Structure formats: C-alpha cells, structure tokens
Amino acid sequence: MSLGRVLVEKFSEDVLNWLRERCDVVVVDPWTEGDRWQQEAPNVDAVISRKGQITREHMAASNGRLKLVARTGVGVDPSRVDLKAASEMKIWVTNQPGSNSISVAELTFTQMLSLVRHTKDADIAVRDGRWGDYLSFTGIELAGKTLGIVGIGNIGMRVALRARAFEMSVIAYDPYVPPSHVAGLGGRMVDLETLLREADIMTIHCPLTDETRDMIDAKELGQMKPSAVVLNLARGGIINEMALHNALSRKTIKAAALDAFAQEPPPDEHPLFELDNLLLTPHIGAVTREASERGEWGAVEEVVRVLEGKRPQNPVQERG
C-alpha cells in the first residue's frame, strides 16, 4: 500500500526504485519541465527538492495535503522554499546537514587554485596557439598566504583543515562559534573587519539570512587588499553582486569565484558576465556522486518517515 504521492527531481535509479516500493513517485526536472513542476507541486503529499522551488502558493493550493518538503542539500534558501508559509501551514521542511561539506570544501580549493594559477586563461591560450604567453600566467603560491573563512561550520571547518595542508594561515569570522573551535583547527578567530583587512583569500561558507544578506558590500570589499581573491560557494545575496562587479572592474580586488547568484539562473545580460577576472559555476558545490547520494538517500528516508506519521530527523524549523 502506497504511503502517498511524492514529487521528486531526477535522482539515481536506486533511490527512485527504493522510494517507488513505498510511494507513488512523480519525477519532474524543474528546469526543463517548469510548467509541469508548477502543476504537480500542489498535488502531492511530499516534495523532494534539489533545485525545485516550493512557494506559498504551492502550499496553499495543496489544501493541507502537502506534509513535507525534503531538501537534498544543506541550505534551505527562502527563495526556494517559503519557510514562513511552511510553518504557518504546518508543513515540515528538512535538510541534510553535512551531506555536501566535503564536496563544497574540495570545490573551494579547485576554484582557489584556478584563480591564483590562472588555469582557465592558460587553457584558452594553449588552444589558441599562444604557448608563448606563459609568463602572463604567473601566479602565486597558497603556502604562506592568509585564508579568511566567513562561517566556520561543517564546510568552513573542512576548508580550514585543507588549508593547513597547503601551509596557509587561517583566520575565521563566525559570531556563533567559540574561538576555541577555530583554535582547535589551527586558526584564529577575528572580527569581520580584521578578516577583510588581513585575508589574501576570503571564502564564504555561511547561510543566507537577514543578517548575512549583503554582508559583503562596497564598504567591506573596499577594506580588502588589492591583491585579494574572494570566493562565494555558499548562497547568492551574501555578496552584493553590483558591489563585487565594481570592485573587480576597478581592480580594487584581484579576482573572485561565484558558485551562487542572488537570482538563479542569473539573467542572460548579468553585468558580471563581462568580467575576465571572475570564475563562474552554476551552483555545483554539491554536485558530486558522493554528495548527491548522501543527500538523496537522506531525503527519501525523511519522506518515508514523515508519511508513516513519524517526526523527521532533520527539521529546519518547528511547524507552527
């Protein structure tokens, strides 16, 4: 007997088959089948979302049927899932803490190394027959540089551990973590102003909240070294994108990498696209086989748990 009808994105067949043994499963890709996602979202008992949006309108249209929105990842961006509406309508929202922390930490160093060693531009030069341009790709070593980590939770902690292997000095800003935690990682807790002033490379790993929205704006970017590199693999909106554009175009900071935008996907004519000292990826921090597997299995287990009348293991908030 089916526990209910579940809307899911395109996951691994092993995960989907396990869920099909317990529920009626509707598989929809919200990017390529947007209209169908809109139609199906109000007509299910649970939604498992990697990227798909669940709005107040979806929740209201379900007329009390929807019981759970299970996220496969760590963060729950309010622009993707309306948390306030979910609380009001007594709908559980869950996430998978730690499921993507290794993958995001590894991508952080992928982007960091690419920026400081100019690998993207060097690849283009070789393909264009410009082998002799090699001196224009002179980079810097990470060893001896100061890495500033904004947000030292599961991901930030793993970034700090990897930074030690690269012989970097680590400083961190996180008002919700005791300094002893950072000291245990071989780093030093500082205030945000000190981090901005001292960091050769700053990487952001905090959630998007009212407190962190536009936390890195023109004033903050203006406090950084002209040689500084900035990475945001957390959530769009933490760095003000126009302030970042201005800093990069005026060369008041050296380079940046973004894996998240305030609007996803970003508009085709986004001003950041014109910059050559910016490395962009389409929110792929958690897009590895291992992270996807952890997140998908955790989410389907939450769905079954809730549809069986049990409390979820990882609720983002209490229901109203």
C-alpha positions in Angstrom: 0.0 0.0 0.0 1.4 3.4 -1.0 2.3 5.9 1.7 1.4 8.8 -0.7 2.3 10.6 -3.8 5.8 12.2 -3.9 7.2 14.8 -6.4 11.0 14.3 -6.9 13.6 15.6 -9.2 15.8 13.3 -11.4 17.7 11.2 -8.8 19.6 7.9 -9.1 17.6 4.9 -10.1 18.5 3.0 -6.9 17.0 5.8 -4.8 13.9 6.2 -7.0 13.3 2.4 -7.1 13.5 2.2 -3.3 11.0 5.1 -3.0 8.7 3.5 -5.6 8.3 0.4 -3.5 6.8 2.6 -0.8 5.2 5.6 -2.6 3.7 6.8 -5.9 6.6 8.7 -7.4 6.3 11.6 -9.9 9.7 12.6 -11.4 10.0 16.1 -12.9 13.0 18.2 -13.8 12.1 21.7 -12.6 14.5 23.4 -15.0 13.4 21.7 -18.2 9.8 20.9 -17.2 8.9 24.1 -15.3 5.2 24.1 -16.2 4.8 20.5 -15.1 6.6 21.2 -11.8 4.1 24.0 -11.2 1.2 21.7 -11.9 2.4 18.8 -9.8 3.7 20.6 -6.7 0.3 21.3 -5.1 -0.9 17.7 -5.8 1.4 15.6 -3.7 1.9 14.5 -0.1 5.7 15.3 -0.2 8.3 17.0 -2.3 12.0 16.1 -2.5 13.8 19.2 -3.9 17.4 19.7 -5.0 16.7 22.9 -7.0 12.9 23.0 -7.4 11.0 25.9 -5.9 8.1 25.4 -3.5 6.2 28.6 -2.9 3.4 29.8 -0.5 1.1 29.4 -3.5 2.0 25.8 -4.0 1.5 25.1 -0.3 -1.8 26.9 -0.1 -3.1 25.1 -3.3 -2.4 21.7 -1.7 -5.2 22.4 0.8 -3.4 20.6 3.6 -2.3 17.6 1.6 1.4 18.6 1.5 3.2 17.3 4.6 6.9 17.7 3.9 9.4 19.4 1.7 12.6 17.4 1.9 15.8 19.2 0.7 18.7 17.0 -0.5 21.2 19.7 0.4 22.3 21.6 3.5 20.9 25.0 2.9 17.3 26.0 2.6 17.2 29.2 0.7 13.9 31.1 1.4 13.7 31.9 -2.3 13.4 28.1 -3.0 11.2 27.0 -0.1 9.0 29.5 1.7 9.8 28.6 5.3 7.4 31.1 6.8 4.5 29.7 4.8 5.5 26.1 5.7 5.5 27.0 9.4 2.1 28.6 9.1 0.6 25.7 7.2 2.3 23.0 9.5 4.4 21.6 6.7 7.7 20.0 7.7 10.9 21.3 5.9 14.0 19.1 6.2 17.6 19.3 5.0 20.7 17.0 5.1 23.3 18.6 7.3 26.9 17.7 6.3 25.9 15.9 3.1 27.8 18.2 0.8 30.5 19.6 3.1 33.4 17.5 1.6 32.3 18.4 -2.0 32.0 22.1 -1.3 35.3 22.2 0.5 37.0 20.5 -2.4 35.5 22.8 -4.9 36.6 25.8 -2.8 40.2 24.7 -3.4 39.6 23.9 -7.0 38.4 27.5 -7.6 41.0 29.0 -5.4 43.8 27.3 -7.2 42.3 28.1 -10.6 42.2 31.8 -9.7 45.7 32.1 -8.3 47.3 29.9 -11.1 45.2 31.3 -14.0 44.4 27.8 -15.3 41.2 28.8 -17.2 43.1 31.5 -19.2 46.1 29.3 -19.7 44.0 26.6 -21.2 42.4 29.0 -23.6 45.9 30.3 -24.6 47.2 26.8 -25.4 44.1 26.1 -27.5 44.6 29.4 -29.4 48.2 28.6 -30.2 49.6 31.2 -27.7 52.1 29.0 -25.9 54.5 31.9 -25.7 52.1 33.7 -23.4 53.1 31.5 -20.5 54.7 34.3 -18.5 51.5 36.2 -18.4 50.0 33.4 -16.3 52.5 33.9 -13.4 50.6 33.0 -10.3 51.1 32.9 -6.6 51.5 30.1 -4.1 48.9 29.4 -1.5 51.7 28.5 1.1 52.2 31.4 3.5 49.0 33.2 2.5 46.2 34.0 4.9 42.8 32.4 4.2 39.9 34.2 5.8 36.9 31.9 6.3 33.5 33.5 6.8 31.3 30.9 8.5 33.2 28.0 10.2 30.5 25.3 10.3 30.7 21.9 8.7 32.0 23.3 5.4 34.2 26.1 6.8 35.8 23.6 9.2 36.7 21.3 6.3 38.1 24.2 4.3 40.3 25.1 7.3 41.6 21.6 7.6 42.6 21.5 3.9 44.2 25.0 4.2 46.7 23.6 6.7 47.8 21.0 4.1 48.5 23.9 1.8 50.6 25.6 4.6 48.2 28.6 4.8 47.4 30.7 7.8 43.7 30.5 8.8 41.6 33.3 10.3 37.8 33.0 10.7 34.8 35.1 11.4 31.7 33.5 12.9 29.7 35.1 15.7 28.1 31.7 16.6 31.2 29.6 17.1 33.6 29.8 20.1 37.2 30.9 19.4 38.4 27.6 20.9 36.8 25.8 17.9 38.9 27.8 15.4 42.0 27.4 17.6 41.5 23.7 17.5 41.6 23.8 13.7 44.9 25.7 13.9 43.4 29.1 13.1 42.5 32.3 14.8 39.0 33.8 15.4 38.8 37.5 14.4 36.1 40.1 13.7 34.9 40.7 10.2 36.9 43.9 9.7 40.1 42.2 10.7 39.4 39.3 8.4 38.8 41.7 5.4 42.0 43.6 6.1 44.3 40.6 6.6 42.9 37.9 4.2 44.8 37.2 1.0 41.9 35.0 0.1 38.4 35.2 1.6 35.9 32.3 1.2 32.3 32.4 2.4 30.5 29.4 3.9 27.6 30.9 5.9 23.9 30.6 5.3 21.8 33.4 3.7 19.8 35.1 6.4 18.5 38.6 7.1 21.7 39.1 9.0 24.1 37.9 6.2 22.3 39.4 3.2 24.6 41.9 1.6 27.1 41.3 4.4 29.9 41.8 1.9 29.1 45.1 0.2 31.1 48.0 -1.2 32.3 49.1 2.2 33.6 45.6 3.0 35.2 45.0 -0.3 36.9 48.4 0.0 38.7 47.2 3.1 40.4 44.3 1.3 43.9 44.1 -0.3 44.0 45.0 -4.0 45.6 41.5 -4.4 42.8 39.8 -2.6 40.7 36.9 -4.0 37.1 36.4 -3.0 35.1 33.2 -3.2 31.4 32.6 -2.5 30.3 29.0 -2.7 27.5 29.4 -0.2 24.4 31.4 -1.2 23.9 34.3 -3.6 23.0 37.5 -1.9 25.7 37.3 0.8 27.9 39.3 -1.5 26.3 42.3 -3.2 26.8 41.5 -6.8 27.0 45.1 -8.1 29.5 46.0 -5.4 31.5 42.9 -6.5 31.3 44.0 -10.1 32.6 47.4 -9.3 35.4 46.1 -7.2 36.5 43.6 -9.9 36.2 46.1 -12.8 38.1 48.8 -10.9 40.7 46.2 -9.8 40.3 47.1 -6.1 40.4 43.4 -5.6 42.2 40.9 -7.9 39.7 38.2 -8.7 36.6 36.3 -7.5 34.7 33.0 -7.9 31.0 32.6 -7.6 29.1 29.3 -7.4 25.8 31.0 -6.3 23.8 34.0 -7.5 21.1 36.1 -5.9 18.8 35.0 -8.8 19.3 31.5 -10.2 19.8 31.1 -13.0 21.1 34.7 -13.4 19.7 36.9 -16.2 21.4 36.5 -19.6 22.7 40.1 -19.5 24.1 40.0 -16.0 26.9 42.6 -15.7 29.2 40.1 -14.0 29.4 38.1 -17.2 31.6 40.8 -18.9 34.4 40.4 -16.4 37.5 38.3 -17.1 38.8 38.2 -13.5 35.7 36.2 -12.3 35.2 32.4 -12.4 31.6 31.3 -12.5 29.9 27.9 -11.9 26.2 27.0 -11.8 25.9 26.1 -8.1 27.8 22.8 -8.4 29.3 22.8 -4.9 27.3 19.7 -4.0 27.2 18.1 -7.5 29.4 15.1 -6.9 28.2 11.4 -6.9 29.0 11.1 -3.3 27.2 14.2 -2.0 24.2 13.6 -4.3 23.9 10.0 -3.0 24.1 11.1 0.7 21.5 13.9 0.1 19.1 11.8 -2.0 19.0 8.8 0.4 18.7 11.1 3.4 15.8 13.0 1.8 13.8 9.9 0.7 14.2 8.4 4.2 12.8 11.6 5.7 9.8 11.4 3.3 9.0 7.8 4.3 9.5 8.7 8.0 7.0 11.6 7.8 4.5 9.8 5.7 4.5 7.0 8.2 3.5 9.6 10.8 6.9 10.0 12.5 8.8 13.1 13.3 11.6 13.9 10.8 15.2 13.6 11.9 16.4 16.9 10.4 13.7 19.5 10.6 14.8 23.0 9.6 12.2 24.5 11.9 9.3 23.5 14.0 5.9 23.6 12.4 3.6 26.4 13.5 
